[in-house]
Amino acid sequence: MDDVDARDLRTNRTDDRGRIYLGTEYANKRVTVAVIDVEDDGPSEEELAAAYRDASESAEQLAREWDETSEEAWDSLDE
């Protein structure tokens, strides 16, 4: 295997199907690719769970406030 010069390493992002565009300079050539590191750009499961809990709590609070407002509105119509 050939030695790799660190200046030859490039970082690319994959598309939603995990593909990387290498560029036209590699057209019609045999290319060997090694994945050195993978970083997850998305939120972790813990972050998603915390966001879900926050949204759920906010929705419950909003529902309680709506119930109070709705009752007040109906009561005012009866007057």
Protein Blocks (a to p, Z undefined) as FASTA:
>chain_A
ZZddfklpccddddfkopacfbjklgoiacddddfbdcdfbdcfklmmmmmmmmmmmmmm
mmmmmmmmmmmmmmmmmZZ
